């Protein structure tokens, strides 16, 4: 049986742009693959996964399924191991798990001419923050400041930093910020911060990568008037490119055939 079925799972999922992105790429590549979507939460995930037959090639996972997908995978790439999160599953001899969010962040920043950072501030402490921390470390950061509503939620990030040899310090949102090269916001879409909080963060925040993209511009993007601002749509695009590499040949670091044309078609579908 040909493995030509793929989908994105999560909850909520109706808003996802992934089916459009993947369909655009498959047309350029000439792949007879079919990519859909399914609303699935953590309670349904194990049974839903077990119900898939040999026609399935892979899955994209979004919130709240990345930790459950990590547990389901028999193998993990390095980024998945570091973050404890899987956003891509590939069927083969075993079920393989990958985290393409890390590479998607790095690719987004590189495309915006942000190639190296020393000091980084991360807003939020969830699964996306873990990917952001690994991405920042891989881009050269030696010191990462995490701002979290609940300091205890950043303990896992401090442990990742220790594994990567990076100093991670946790601060309250309202504390006075020191200058950084890059701010990575991983807050839920629509998060509102007071002007008293946002203004000093923007003034001393360097470039802004905001993982949120709906609505856009975000409140943070509006405040970041003096520095480079990168939308989360860029991460969505670039992590999807890496997913398609995995679905094609199993390696997120090896480019697709005619990848420039693939990326152009995917960008046009956003």
Secondary structure as UniProt FT lines:
FT   STRAND          5..10
FT   TURN            14..15
FT   HELIX           18..29
FT   STRAND          34..39
FT   HELIX           42..50
FT   TURN            54..55
FT   STRAND          56..61
FT   TURN            63..64
FT   HELIX           66..72
FT   STRAND          75..76
FT   HELIX           78..83
FT   STRAND          88..90
FT   STRAND          96..98
FT   HELIX           101..111
FT   TURN            112..113
FT   STRAND          119..123
FT   HELIX           127..138
FT   TURN            139..140
FT   STRAND          143..147
FT   HELIX           151..154
FT   HELIX           155..164
FT   STRAND          167..171
FT   TURN            173..174
FT   STRAND          182..185
FT   TURN            189..190
FT   HELIX           195..203
FT   STRAND          207..210
FT   HELIX           219..223
FT   STRAND          229..231
FT   HELIX           232..249
FT   TURN            252..253
FT   TURN            257..258
FT   HELIX           259..269
//
